[in-house]
Amino acid sequence: MSGAQPFDPRAYNAQPYQGGDPYADYKDTKLDFSGLVDLADRRLGGSVVAANDEFFAHRENLLKPEPGKFDPHAFGHKGKVMDGWETRRRRGVSAEQPHPTSEDHDWALIRLALPGVIRGVNIDTAHFRGNQPTEVSLEATHVEGTPTTEELLAAEWTELVPRTPAYGHAANAFEVSSTRRWTHLRLKQFPDGGIARLRVYGEQVADPTWLSAQGSFDVAALLNGGVVEDASDRFFSPPENIITPGRSHKMDDGWENRRRRDNGNDWVVFRLTAQASVRAIEVDTAYLKGNSAGWITILGRDAHSDKPDEWFEIVGRTALEPDSPHRFVLDAPATVTHVRTDVFPDGGMSRLHVYGSLTETGTADLKARWEAARG
């Protein structure tokens, strides 16, 4: 439904807060974006670089990793303190025209932490019950380097989410069909109001020029285009944490599975940046003290080989110590496109680093994906 089509905004309001659990009446989404990374994650380097207004609540709140919080007693000098981005109420130009026009809106510019292909977004209005925007839209652009606000505003923008009514206190989730690589977003709210969080789900497309300049690098890292393709378990925390930057700082900053009650084992499959010659691997169990994996086996496969689906052993079954880094230097380089970590019988790990360099085939594949995603 576009802004040009009539609708009743009151149908999208939430009820006033009645006490108790503020999420009890939250309107969730049926869209499932699990397995996709939040390309705008602040912990990975995402930023809200500018906004035209943030009178009531700061724009930076949009990218906070935790869900929006609500304190019914929190008031400041400007009014209710909200955990999100909230602008002042727009007004018309005169007493005779007190209402804003249909085109009046507020905006925020977001730099993606991981430029890439966007598959879905969630414009979350948690706790904004009568002060959410009437409608929202989302646009994207591709600008290399570190552009200024003025340069971004002058860029060519493509609509990803058309102007659509927004529910209050709800996950306003949308699937996105674009296959291009984007670096920045422009979030619009009509005519004003508050949004708690913005989540941008997709797949990073790494810059081959930047990676080739580094030579050898972590070919599994999220920042370098690594992806979690599949995992046996996501119960306590997502396996995507394993390839995020830096060391883990607490238990749920890594991957922890539920306790097994059978004779199987847990595992994670990673797709590397592209085909690579791997020479060393590091497995870290930081902050996993009584629940780290007991043993690990590391397997690899090469999708470009004569046996593209066949896994072979890179590191044999090895005991893991809790809360510790483990380094493995391979006897000979392994040419792989995927790595699989099998943990026995269960338990977590916080980080995986796979050090190597792209092969000629890997470099060519990455350049082809790069060109295709640039449109």
C-alpha positions in Angstrom: 0.0 0.0 0.0 1.6 3.3 -1.0 1.2 6.7 0.5 -1.1 7.7 -2.4 -3.7 5.0 -1.5 -6.1 5.8 1.3 -6.0 3.8 4.6 -6.9 4.3 8.2 -3.7 4.9 10.2 -5.6 4.1 13.4 -5.8 0.5 12.3 -2.0 0.2 12.7 -1.9 1.6 16.3 -1.0 -0.6 19.3 -2.9 -0.4 22.5 -1.5 1.7 25.4 0.9 0.0 27.7 -1.2 -1.7 30.5 1.7 -2.9 32.7 3.5 -6.1 33.0 5.6 -7.6 30.2 5.8 -4.8 27.5 6.4 -7.5 24.9 3.3 -9.4 25.7 1.2 -7.7 23.0 4.1 -7.2 20.6 3.1 -7.9 16.9 5.9 -10.2 15.6 6.6 -11.2 12.0 6.2 -14.6 10.3 9.1 -13.9 8.0 12.2 -16.0 9.0 15.6 -14.4 8.4 17.6 -16.8 10.5 20.8 -17.8 8.8 21.3 -14.3 7.4 23.6 -11.8 8.9 22.5 -8.3 10.0 24.6 -6.2 7.5 24.0 -3.1 9.6 25.1 -4.6 12.9 26.8 -1.9 15.0 29.2 -4.5 16.5 30.5 -5.1 13.0 30.9 -1.4 12.1 27.4 -0.3 11.0 26.5 3.3 11.8 23.7 5.8 11.5 25.8 8.6 10.0 23.1 11.3 9.9 19.5 12.2 10.5 17.4 15.3 9.9 15.9 15.2 13.4 16.5 13.2 16.6 14.8 15.5 19.1 13.4 12.9 21.4 15.7 9.9 21.0 19.0 9.4 19.4 19.4 8.0 15.9 22.2 5.7 17.1 19.7 3.6 19.0 18.5 2.1 15.7 21.5 -0.2 15.4 21.8 -1.3 19.1 22.2 -5.1 19.0 19.8 -5.9 21.8 16.0 -5.6 21.5 14.4 -2.3 22.4 13.7 -1.7 26.1 10.9 0.1 27.8 10.9 1.9 31.2 7.5 3.4 31.9 9.0 5.8 34.5 11.8 7.2 32.4 11.2 10.8 31.5 13.7 13.6 30.7 13.6 17.3 30.0 12.2 16.7 26.5 9.6 14.1 27.5 9.4 10.3 27.5 12.8 8.6 27.1 12.5 6.0 24.3 15.0 3.4 23.3 14.9 4.1 19.6 15.1 7.0 17.1 12.3 9.5 17.6 11.7 12.8 16.0 9.5 15.8 17.0 5.9 16.2 15.8 5.7 17.8 12.4 3.4 20.8 11.9 1.9 22.5 8.9 2.8 25.9 7.6 0.0 28.0 9.2 -3.1 27.9 11.4 -5.1 27.4 8.2 -2.9 24.5 7.2 -1.9 22.9 10.6 -1.2 19.4 9.2 2.0 18.3 7.4 1.8 17.5 3.8 1.6 13.9 2.5 5.3 14.2 1.4 6.7 15.5 4.7 9.0 13.0 6.3 12.1 12.5 8.5 15.1 10.5 7.4 18.2 8.7 8.7 21.3 7.6 6.7 22.8 4.2 7.6 26.2 2.9 6.6 26.2 -0.9 6.3 28.9 -2.7 8.3 29.0 -5.3 5.5 28.1 -4.0 2.1 26.2 -6.7 0.3 23.0 -8.1 -1.1 19.9 -7.4 1.1 17.3 -10.2 1.4 15.1 -8.7 4.1 14.7 -5.9 6.6 12.8 -5.3 9.9 11.8 -1.8 10.7 10.9 -2.5 14.4 8.6 -0.1 16.2 8.8 -1.9 19.6 7.3 0.3 22.4 6.2 3.0 20.0 2.5 2.5 20.4 0.9 5.8 19.4 4.0 7.6 18.3 5.2 5.3 15.5 5.4 6.8 11.9 2.3 6.5 9.8 4.3 5.0 6.9 7.9 3.9 6.3 10.1 3.3 3.3 13.7 2.2 2.7 16.1 3.2 -0.1 19.7 2.0 -0.9 22.7 3.3 -2.7 26.2 2.1 -3.6 29.0 4.6 -2.8 32.5 3.4 -2.3 34.9 4.9 0.2 33.7 7.1 3.1 31.3 9.6 1.6 30.1 12.7 3.5 26.4 13.3 4.3 26.2 15.7 1.5 27.6 13.2 -1.0 25.2 10.6 0.2 22.2 12.9 -0.1 23.3 13.7 -3.7 23.7 10.0 -4.6 21.4 7.9 -6.8 18.9 6.0 -4.6 17.0 2.8 -5.3 13.8 1.9 -3.5 13.9 -1.4 -1.6 10.8 -1.0 0.5 8.1 1.2 -1.0 6.2 3.6 1.2 4.1 1.3 3.4 1.9 1.7 6.6 3.7 0.9 9.8 2.3 -1.0 12.7 3.0 0.4 16.2 4.9 -1.9 18.7 5.6 -4.4 16.0 8.1 -6.0 13.7 7.5 -4.4 10.3 9.4 -6.9 8.2 9.8 -7.0 4.5 11.4 -9.3 2.0 13.8 -7.6 -0.5 14.3 -8.9 -4.1 17.3 -6.8 -5.2 20.4 -8.6 -6.2 22.8 -5.6 -6.2 25.5 -4.8 -3.6 24.6 -1.8 -1.4 26.7 0.2 0.9 24.2 2.7 2.5 20.5 3.0 3.3 18.1 5.8 3.7 15.3 5.1 6.1 12.2 7.4 5.8 9.3 7.8 8.2 6.2 9.7 7.2 5.5 12.3 8.5 7.4 11.8 11.8 7.6 9.5 14.8 9.7 6.8 16.3 11.4 3.6 15.2 13.1 1.3 17.8 15.5 -0.8 15.7 16.5 -1.4 12.1 17.7 -4.9 11.1 19.1 -5.5 7.6 19.4 -9.2 6.7 21.5 -10.3 3.8 24.8 -11.6 2.4 28.0 -9.7 2.3 29.9 -9.3 -1.1 33.6 -8.8 -0.4 35.7 -6.4 -2.4 38.3 -8.5 -4.3 40.7 -5.6 -4.8 40.9 -5.1 -1.0 41.3 -8.7 -0.2 43.9 -9.4 -2.9 46.0 -6.5 -1.5 46.1 -8.3 1.8 47.4 -11.6 0.3 46.9 -14.0 3.1 43.8 -13.4 5.4 41.0 -15.1 7.3 39.0 -16.7 4.5 36.2 -17.7 6.9 35.7 -14.2 8.4 32.3 -12.5 8.1 34.1 -9.3 7.2 35.8 -11.0 4.3 32.8 -12.7 2.8 32.6 -15.9 4.9 29.2 -17.4 5.5 27.6 -20.0 7.8 25.7 -22.3 5.3 24.2 -24.6 7.9 24.4 -25.9 11.4 23.1 -28.7 13.5 21.8 -26.5 16.3 21.0 -22.8 17.0 19.4 -23.2 20.4 21.4 -20.9 22.7 23.2 -18.6 20.3 23.7 -18.4 16.5 26.7 -20.0 14.8 27.2 -16.8 12.8 28.9 -15.5 15.9 31.8 -17.8 15.3 33.1 -15.7 12.3 32.4 -12.2 13.7 35.4 -9.9 14.4 37.5 -9.9 17.6 37.5 -12.2 20.5 34.3 -13.2 22.3 33.6 -11.1 25.5 30.9 -13.3 27.0 29.4 -16.8 26.7 26.6 -15.9 24.2 29.0 -14.0 22.0 30.0 -17.3 20.6 28.1 -20.4 19.5 26.5 -22.7 22.1 24.3 -25.6 21.3 21.9 -27.5 23.6 23.0 -30.6 25.5 22.9 -33.7 23.4 21.0 -36.7 24.7 21.8 -39.1 21.8 25.0 -40.6 20.2 25.3 -37.9 17.5 27.4 -34.8 17.4 27.0 -31.1 16.5 28.5 -29.3 13.5 28.7 -26.1 11.5 29.4 -25.7 7.8 31.1 -22.5 6.6 31.4 -21.3 3.0 34.7 -19.5 2.6 35.3 -16.2 0.7 36.1 -18.3 -2.4 38.3 -21.2 -3.2 41.4 -20.8 -1.0 44.7 -22.4 -0.1 44.4 -22.8 3.7 47.6 -23.1 5.8 46.5 -22.5 9.4 43.3 -22.7 11.5 42.5 -21.3 15.0 39.6 -22.4 17.2 38.8 -20.3 20.2 36.6 -21.4 23.1 36.8 -18.1 25.0 34.2 -17.7 27.8 33.0 -21.3 27.3 34.2 -22.9 30.5 31.8 -25.7 31.4 30.1 -26.0 28.1 32.9 -25.9 25.4 33.1 -28.7 22.9 35.0 -31.7 24.1 36.7 -32.6 20.9 36.7 -31.2 17.4 37.4 -32.5 13.8 37.8 -30.1 11.0 36.9 -31.2 7.5 37.1 -29.4 4.1 35.7 -29.8 0.6 36.4 -28.2 -2.7 33.3 -27.4 -4.8 35.6 -27.0 -7.9 37.2 -30.5 -7.6 36.2 -33.7 -9.3 34.4 -34.7 -6.1 32.7 -31.4 -5.1 30.5 -33.0 -2.3 33.2 -35.1 -0.7 34.6 -34.0 2.7 38.1 -34.8 3.7 39.9 -34.3 7.0 42.0 -31.2 7.6 42.5 -31.5 11.4 41.9 -34.9 13.0 39.8 -35.3 16.2 41.5 -33.2 18.8 40.6 -32.4 22.4 39.6 -28.8 23.2 40.3 -27.0 26.4 37.7 -24.6 27.9 38.2 -20.8 27.5 41.3 -21.2 25.4 42.7 -20.6 21.8 43.8 -23.6 19.8 46.1 -23.2 16.8 46.7 -25.7 14.1 49.4 -25.3 11.4 48.6 -27.7 8.5 51.3 -30.1 7.3 50.4 -29.1 3.7 48.0 -26.4 2.3 44.4 -27.5 1.8 42.5 -26.2 -1.2 38.9 -25.8 -0.1 35.8 -23.7 -0.7 34.0 -25.0 2.5 35.1 -26.0 6.0 33.1 -28.0 8.5 33.7 -28.2 12.2 32.4 -31.3 13.9 32.3 -31.1 17.7 31.9 -34.1 20.0 29.5 -34.8 21.5 28.2 -31.2 21.8 29.3 -27.9 23.3 30.3 -24.5 21.9 33.1 -22.6 20.4 33.5 -18.8 20.3 35.6 -18.2 17.2 37.0 -19.9 14.1 39.8 -18.4 12.0 40.8 -20.0 8.7 44.0 -18.5 7.4 45.0 -18.7 3.7 45.0 -17.0 0.3 42.7 -17.2 -2.6 43.6 -19.4 -5.5 43.4 -18.2 -9.1 40.0 -19.8 -9.4 38.9 -18.3 -6.1 40.0 -14.8 -7.2 38.2 -15.1 -10.5 35.0 -16.3 -8.8 35.0 -13.5 -6.3 35.6 -10.9 -9.1 32.6 -12.4 -11.0 30.4 -12.1 -7.9 31.6 -8.6 -7.3 30.8 -7.4 -10.9 27.4 -9.2 -10.9 26.4 -7.5 -7.6 27.4 -4.0 -8.7 24.6 -4.1 -11.3 
